[in-house]
């Protein structure tokens, strides 16, 4: 009887943790930069990053860019609906007047929304 109670408790805990993990991952995504690019007022070097965001009013989001678990940049953006899930992660950049690259949009693999900056 004790074994059944423990098994039930373990199953409940597993489901709860899976639900929390899934919910937490909704507002975050990984991306890779192959060249230095600016987001907000910060220049990010080539490398792997994670974006996580909090939704605000009118579709605005506050975005934190993390590398190795540490916040390296923050920026304001918006979520944009895509016509379908992105087939891969992509970072769209544009050139600025000083010939630097600036992140304009981040599309995340298998997601129906993208982060858009500077609008």
N, C-alpha and C positions, 0 to 999 in steps of 0.2 A: 504494500500500500504506500509506503514511504517512497519507494522507487517511482511509482506512478505520479505521485505528487511532485517529486523533483523533476521528472521528465516534463510534466505539464508546465511547471514554472520555467524551465529552460526553454521550452518552445515559445512561451509567451514573451520571454525576454528577447529571444531571437527575432521574433516578429516586430517587437517594439523598436529594437535597434535598427532593423532594416528599414522601417518606416521613417525613423528620424534621419537616417543617412540619406535616404531617397529625397526627403523633403529638404534637407540642407543643401543637396547638390543642385536643386532647381535653379538657384540664383548664383551659379558659379560655372566657370568653364576654363579649360586650359587652352593656351595658344603658344605658338612659337614665332619669334621674330628672327628673321635672317639678316636684317640690317638694323642699325640704330634708327629709332623712330621716336617721335615726341608724342606724349599723351598729356593733355593739360599743359603744365609748365615744366614737365620732367622729360628728359631724354632717357629712353630705355635702350640699353645695348642689346645686341643679338643674344638670344637665349630663350629659355622656357619660362613661361609665366602662368599665373592663374589670375583670372578676373573674378571678383565676387561683388555683388551689388545688392543694394537695398532700394526697393521701389518707393517712390514718393508720389506726390500728386501730379496729375496731368501727364502721366507716363514718364516723368523724369526719374532718373536713377542716380544714386551716388555710387561710383565705382571705385573699388580699391584694387590695385594691381599688386600682386604678391610674387616674390621670387624667393625660393627656399624658405617659405613660411613667414617671410617678413614683408610688410607693406613698403613698397618702393615708390608708389605714386598713387594719387587720388585724382579723380576727374568727375565732372558731371556729364551725363549722357542721357540717352533715351533708348527704349527698346523699340525695335522695328520688326513687324511681322514679315516673315519670308513666305513665298508661295508654297513652299514645302520644306521638309527637313534638309539642312545643308549636308551634302555628301561627304564633306571633310571640313576641318577647321581652316579658316583663312583670315588673314589680316589685310584689310584694304587701306592703303596709304595714299596720301596726296603730297605733292611737293609744295613747300611754302615759298615765300618770296626770297628767303635766304638760302634756297636750295636744300633745306633740310626735309626729312620725311616726317609727316604727321599722321598718326593713326586716325582714320576717318570712320572705320567700321571693323567690328570683329564678328565673324560668323563662326559658330561652334558646331562641331560634328554632330549630326543627327538632332539638331535643334531647329525649331520653327521660328525662333526669334534671334535677332542680332543686336549687338550693342552698337549704337551710333553716337559719335562724339562731334562736338562743334556745331550743332544745329540750334 
